Amino acid sequence: MELRVLDDPESAARLAAATIASDARSSLAGRGRFTLAVSGGHTPWIMLRMLAQEEVAWAGVHIYQVDERIAPDADPDRNLTHIRENLLLHVPLPPDQFHAMPVNAADGESAAAEYDAELRAIAGTPPVLDLIHLGLGPDGHTASLVPGDAVLNVTSADVSLTGVYQGRRRMTLTYPAINRARRLLCLVTGSEKAQMLRRLVDGDTSIPAGRLNRERILVLADRAAAGQLMALRTGGR
C-alpha cells in the first residue's frame, strides 16, 4: 500500500485525476485501451471535473461504475447523475464506451449477470480493469461492500446486488473484480474517515475496506482524514 497525504480535498482530487490520466496514457500506449471504474462521493465529483481537463485519448477509454444505487434515472442519489454532470458531458468519450449499471432492470439478479458479462467483453475473462477508483466510508465500507452484508462473501460473481443500505439496495463490483485490478485508487477525505483510514492502513480485515488487495492500493488522503495517522507518527504531539 502507498499512502500520500495532501493538504485538502481539492489537492487530493487533483492528484487523483492526474494519476488516472497518467495511467490512461500508459495503458493506451501499451495496450491500446484503458478501462476505468469510478465510485461516487463529493470529492470524486471534483476529481472527475479535473479529469475532464486532462489530456486523454478518450476514444480508447471504457468507463464502468463501481457501484450504483437502485433509484430512478436522474435521481440525485444516482452516481450516474454526477458522473454525467462532471465528466461525460465534458469529454469526447464514445457513448457506447460508458457502461452504466442497469439498476432499473425488472430482474436485478439477471441485470447484475449482464453487467458481469459486459465487463468480460472488454476487460477479459476474468476481467482485469486497469484502474478502479474507490472511497472509504465512516463505517469502513468501500464500493457498496458494507459491513454485515451478504455481498461481502460473494466469490462466484464479479457483480452482485446488496441488501438495503442507507435506504437503497445497490449493485456493486465484488471483491474478486476489485482485487484483480491493476491499480486501486482510494480517495479519502474528511475527518469522519480518520479512524477507518487508520484501520485500513493497519490492515484491519474486520472492516470491508481492509480486504482490498494491499499490493495494488494507492491511498490519497487529505490531512483531516489522515489525522489519526499523523498523530501516531508524531507521538500525539
ChimeraX attribute file (.defattr): number of C-alpha atoms within 10 A of each C-alpha:
attribute: neighborCount
match mode: 1-to-1
recipient: residues
	/A:1	13
	/A:2	12
	/A:3	13
	/A:4	13
	/A:5	19
	/A:6	20
	/A:7	11
	/A:8	15
	/A:9	24
	/A:10	17
	/A:11	17
	/A:12	26
	/A:13	27
	/A:14	19
	/A:15	19
	/A:16	26
	/A:17	22
	/A:18	18
	/A:19	16
	/A:20	24
	/A:21	21
	/A:22	15
	/A:23	20
	/A:24	25
	/A:25	21
	/A:26	14
	/A:27	17
	/A:28	19
	/A:29	12
	/A:30	10
	/A:31	10
	/A:32	14
	/A:33	20
	/A:34	27
	/A:35	24
	/A:36	21
	/A:37	22
	/A:38	22
	/A:39	24
	/A:40	22
	/A:41	17
	/A:42	10
	/A:43	18
	/A:44	28
	/A:45	20
	/A:46	20
	/A:47	25
	/A:48	25
	/A:49	19
	/A:50	20
	/A:51	24
	/A:52	19
	/A:53	14
	/A:54	15
	/A:55	12
	/A:56	20
	/A:57	18
	/A:58	19
	/A:59	16
	/A:60	18
	/A:61	20
	/A:62	22
	/A:63	21
	/A:64	21
	/A:65	24
	/A:66	26
	/A:67	29
	/A:68	25
	/A:69	25
	/A:70	22
	/A:71	16
	/A:72	11
	/A:73	12
	/A:74	12
	/A:75	13
	/A:76	11
	/A:77	16
	/A:78	18
	/A:79	23
	/A:80	23
	/A:81	15
	/A:82	20
	/A:83	19
	/A:84	15
	/A:85	13
	/A:86	20
	/A:87	20
	/A:88	20
	/A:89	11
	/A:90	14
	/A:91	16
	/A:92	13
	/A:93	19
	/A:94	13
	/A:95	10
	/A:96	9
	/A:97	16
	/A:98	17
	/A:99	15
	/A:100	16
	/A:101	26
	/A:102	17
	/A:103	24
	/A:104	13
	/A:105	12
	/A:106	9
	/A:107	10
	/A:108	17
	/A:109	14
	/A:110	13
	/A:111	20
	/A:112	23
	/A:113	15
	/A:114	15
	/A:115	23
	/A:116	20
	/A:117	18
	/A:118	16
	/A:119	23
	/A:120	16
	/A:121	12
	/A:122	16
	/A:123	17
	/A:124	12
	/A:125	10
	/A:126	16
	/A:127	20
	/A:128	21
	/A:129	26
	/A:130	20
	/A:131	24
	/A:132	28
	/A:133	24
	/A:134	27
	/A:135	24
	/A:136	21
	/A:137	21
	/A:138	14
	/A:139	15
	/A:140	22
	/A:141	18
	/A:142	25
	/A:143	27
	/A:144	29
	/A:145	26
	/A:146	20
	/A:147	17
	/A:148	11
	/A:149	14
	/A:150	13
	/A:151	21
	/A:152	17
	/A:153	11
	/A:154	15
	/A:155	13
	/A:156	9
	/A:157	15
	/A:158	22
	/A:159	29
	/A:160	26
	/A:161	25
	/A:162	19
	/A:163	16
	/A:164	12
	/A:165	14
	/A:166	7
	/A:167	9
	/A:168	13
	/A:169	17
	/A:170	22
	/A:171	28
	/A:172	26
	/A:173	26
	/A:174	24
	/A:175	23
	/A:176	19
	/A:177	21
	/A:178	26
	/A:179	20
	/A:180	19
	/A:181	20
	/A:182	16
	/A:183	22
	/A:184	25
	/A:185	20
	/A:186	21
	/A:187	24
	/A:188	30
	/A:189	29
	/A:190	17
	/A:191	16
	/A:192	15
	/A:193	22
	/A:194	24
	/A:195	17
	/A:196	24
	/A:197	28
	/A:198	18
	/A:199	18
	/A:200	23
	/A:201	16
	/A:202	11
	/A:203	16
	/A:204	16
	/A:205	12
	/A:206	12
	/A:207	20
	/A:208	24
	/A:209	30
	/A:210	20
	/A:211	16
	/A:212	20
	/A:213	17
	/A:214	16
	/A:215	12
	/A:216	17
	/A:217	21
	/A:218	19
	/A:219	23
	/A:220	25
	/A:221	28
	/A:222	24
	/A:223	22
	/A:224	20
	/A:225	25
	/A:226	25
	/A:227	21
	/A:228	20
	/A:229	19
	/A:230	16
	/A:231	11
	/A:232	11
	/A:233	10
	/A:234	9
	/A:235	8
	/A:236	9
	/A:237	7
